[in-house]
């Protein structure tokens, strides 16, 4: 079962993608169960309710699904929490030592976009970069977990993300700040769907990136320095994680920051994929500066 949201921005409807009794994949309208895929849905056992509705054949097939835009599978999260430098090889290509404790930062939730939406390069950007990442969808509120073993029950599911980053804004000099480099419009494409946690082994998933069809990143979540339970337990010591929050777990080596590849240019196409979680495709364009008032 895959959970998604389809439709124009701001008008997305919830759907479930699953096999029918004949083994054919169908897109089912989930509105008989919920009007939104959000924190309230997740914390009220919404995934179980969708499974029951599928089993009872009470969800109608959405006939026009192929013609609809694919949005983020989660309505705007309350928080997008990110872990940096979580693959040793990526830390090395960034000129840093692997961290001994998770590096944590936040992205504004208004950066979230659909997985196939056109992606703007900031008007003054020279170093816009891709980052394929495994995303965790939080399913219940957690705070001050006493043990790592408690963390698994907080995971509703997993999705793919592209943590687009402007390195000139993020890193060099006194003005370089992670928040500046990670907060740009449509810089967090999510989806195309999320998969319930019990349906996928997040500890062994291949992650890949292509730019204009040429391979860039190729790694596996088995190489994470801090795994999913460790990340959730650690974050719970410093913040309240809420149902519907999304946690990005870090990117592997193969980004433009390494110096091996050019940064994203106007007209480039970036594709990212995680096994079992789908594939994204963004076409990039140079955003125009805001017009000056007369």
C-alpha positions in Angstrom: 0.0 0.0 0.0 1.2 3.5 -1.0 -0.4 6.7 0.3 -0.3 9.8 -1.9 -2.1 13.1 -2.6 -3.2 14.1 -6.1 -4.5 17.3 -7.6 -3.6 20.9 -8.1 -1.6 22.6 -5.4 -3.8 23.4 -2.5 -6.6 21.1 -3.8 -4.9 17.7 -3.4 -7.1 14.7 -2.5 -5.8 11.7 -0.6 -5.4 8.4 -2.4 -4.2 4.9 -1.8 -2.3 2.9 -4.4 -2.7 -0.8 -4.0 -3.3 -4.1 -5.8 -6.9 -5.1 -6.5 -8.2 -8.7 -6.1 -6.8 -9.5 -9.6 -3.3 -8.2 -8.8 -3.7 -5.1 -10.8 -2.4 -1.8 -9.2 -5.2 0.7 -8.8 -5.5 4.2 -7.4 -8.3 4.4 -4.9 -10.0 7.6 -3.6 -9.3 7.7 0.2 -11.9 10.4 0.9 -14.4 8.0 2.4 -11.9 7.5 5.2 -10.1 10.9 5.4 -10.1 14.3 3.8 -6.4 14.9 4.5 -3.1 13.0 5.0 -1.8 14.9 8.0 -0.9 14.6 11.6 -4.4 14.1 12.8 -5.0 11.3 10.3 -1.8 9.5 11.4 -2.3 9.9 15.1 -5.8 8.5 14.9 -4.8 5.2 13.3 -5.5 6.4 9.8 -3.3 3.9 8.1 -5.1 1.0 9.8 -8.4 2.6 8.7 -7.3 2.7 5.1 -6.2 -0.9 5.2 -9.6 -1.9 6.6 -11.4 0.1 3.9 -9.3 -1.6 1.2 -10.0 -5.0 2.6 -13.7 -4.2 2.6 -13.5 -2.8 -0.9 -15.2 0.4 0.3 -12.8 2.8 -1.5 -13.8 3.7 -5.1 -11.2 3.6 -7.9 -10.2 7.1 -8.9 -10.6 6.9 -12.7 -8.8 10.1 -13.7 -5.8 9.6 -11.5 -3.2 9.4 -14.3 -4.1 13.0 -15.4 -3.7 14.6 -12.0 -0.6 16.4 -10.5 1.2 14.4 -7.8 1.6 16.5 -4.7 3.6 15.9 -1.5 2.1 12.8 0.1 1.8 14.7 3.5 -0.1 17.9 3.9 2.3 20.6 4.9 4.2 19.1 7.9 4.4 21.0 11.2 8.1 20.6 11.1 10.8 19.4 8.6 13.7 18.2 10.8 16.9 17.4 9.0 20.1 15.4 9.9 23.3 16.5 8.2 26.5 14.7 7.5 24.9 11.3 8.2 27.0 9.3 5.6 30.7 9.2 6.3 31.7 9.5 2.6 29.5 12.6 2.2 31.1 14.2 5.3 34.5 13.5 3.7 33.6 15.1 0.4 32.3 18.1 2.3 35.6 18.5 4.1 34.3 17.4 7.5 34.9 14.6 9.9 32.0 12.2 10.4 30.0 13.5 13.4 30.0 11.7 16.7 26.5 13.1 17.5 23.7 13.9 14.9 24.0 17.3 13.2 20.4 18.7 13.3 18.8 21.6 11.5 15.3 22.6 10.4 13.8 23.5 7.0 10.7 25.8 6.8 7.6 23.8 6.1 6.7 26.2 3.2 9.7 24.7 1.2 7.7 21.4 0.7 6.6 20.8 -2.9 5.5 18.0 -5.1 8.0 15.5 -6.6 7.5 16.6 -10.2 6.9 20.3 -9.7 9.1 22.6 -11.7 12.0 23.8 -9.4 13.2 27.3 -9.2 16.9 28.2 -8.9 17.2 31.3 -6.8 17.9 34.5 -8.9 21.4 35.0 -7.4 22.3 31.4 -6.9 25.6 30.0 -8.2 25.8 26.8 -6.2 22.4 25.1 -6.1 22.9 21.4 -5.2 20.8 18.1 -5.0 20.6 15.7 -2.1 18.6 12.5 -2.3 17.4 11.5 1.2 15.3 9.0 3.1 12.5 10.8 4.8 10.7 9.5 8.0 7.0 10.3 8.5 6.3 10.7 12.2 3.1 8.9 13.3 2.7 10.0 16.9 3.9 12.6 19.4 7.2 11.7 21.1 9.3 13.5 23.6 12.2 12.4 25.9 12.2 8.8 24.8 14.0 6.7 27.4 15.4 4.2 25.1 16.2 3.7 21.4 13.9 0.7 21.3 10.9 2.9 21.8 11.6 4.9 18.6 10.3 2.5 16.1 6.7 2.9 17.2 6.9 6.6 16.3 7.4 5.9 12.6 4.3 6.0 10.4 6.2 5.5 7.2 8.9 6.5 4.8 9.3 8.6 1.7 11.9 10.1 -0.6 13.0 13.7 -0.5 15.4 16.0 -2.4 17.0 18.4 0.1 17.9 21.1 -2.4 20.7 23.3 -0.9 22.4 26.6 -1.9 26.0 26.0 -0.8 27.1 29.7 -1.2 24.3 30.7 1.2 24.9 27.7 3.5 28.6 27.4 4.1 31.4 30.0 3.4 32.4 32.9 5.5 30.7 34.7 8.4 27.4 35.0 6.4 27.2 31.3 5.6 24.4 29.7 7.6 22.6 26.4 7.1 19.2 28.0 7.5 19.9 30.4 4.6 21.0 27.7 2.3 18.2 25.3 3.2 15.1 27.5 3.2 14.6 28.4 -0.5 11.2 28.1 -2.3 10.3 24.5 -3.4 13.6 23.2 -2.0 12.0 20.1 -0.4 10.2 18.0 -2.9 8.6 15.0 -1.1 7.0 11.8 -2.5 5.5 10.6 -4.9 4.1 8.6 -2.0 4.9 7.3 1.4 4.9 3.7 2.4 3.8 2.4 5.9 6.7 1.6 8.1 5.9 -2.1 8.4 6.0 -2.6 4.6 9.6 -1.6 4.0 13.1 -2.2 5.5 14.5 1.3 5.9 17.9 0.0 6.9 18.7 -1.4 3.4 17.4 0.9 0.6 19.4 2.0 -2.4 19.4 5.8 -3.0 20.3 7.2 -6.5 20.5 10.5 -8.2 20.9 11.5 -11.9 21.4 14.9 -13.5 20.5 15.1 -17.1 20.5 11.3 -17.2 24.1 11.1 -15.8 24.6 9.2 -12.5 25.6 11.2 -9.4 24.7 9.6 -6.1 24.5 5.8 -5.6 24.5 4.5 -2.0 22.5 2.6 0.6 20.8 3.5 3.8 22.8 0.7 5.4 25.7 3.3 5.3 23.9 5.8 7.6 26.0 6.8 10.5 22.9 7.2 12.7 20.1 4.9 11.9 16.4 5.7 12.1 15.7 4.7 15.7 18.9 6.5 16.9 17.8 9.7 15.1 14.3 9.7 16.6 15.5 8.9 20.1 18.1 11.7 19.8 15.7 14.3 18.5 13.2 13.5 21.2 15.7 14.7 23.8 15.7 18.2 22.3 12.3 18.7 20.7 8.7 17.4 20.6 8.2 15.4 17.5 4.6 15.6 16.3 2.5 13.3 14.1 2.9 14.5 10.6 6.4 15.8 11.0 9.0 14.7 8.4 12.6 13.9 9.3 15.2 13.9 6.6 18.0 11.5 7.4 20.9 12.9 5.4 22.4 12.4 1.9 25.2 10.2 0.6 28.2 11.2 -1.4 28.0 12.4 -5.0 26.7 16.0 -4.6 28.1 19.0 -6.5 29.7 20.3 -3.3 32.3 17.5 -3.8 33.8 19.5 -6.7 33.4 16.5 -9.0 30.2 17.9 -10.7 28.8 21.2 -11.8 26.0 22.7 -9.8 22.5 22.8 -11.1 22.0 25.0 -14.1 18.9 26.5 -15.8 17.3 23.7 -17.8 18.8 20.8 -15.9 16.7 17.8 -15.0 17.4 16.1 -11.6 16.0 12.7 -10.8 16.2 11.0 -7.4 15.1 7.5 -6.5 14.9 5.2 -3.5 14.1 1.6 -3.9 10.5 1.0 -3.0 9.7 4.6 -2.4 9.5 5.9 -5.9 11.3 8.4 -8.1 11.2 12.2 -8.4 12.0 14.4 -11.4 12.5 18.1 -11.2 13.1 20.5 -14.2 15.0 23.5 -13.0 14.6 27.1 -14.1 16.2 30.4 -13.1 13.7 32.3 -10.9 13.3 36.0 -11.8 13.9 38.7 -9.2 10.8 40.3 -7.8 9.6 43.3 -9.8 10.3 46.7 -8.2 7.3 48.8 -7.4 7.0 52.1 -9.3 
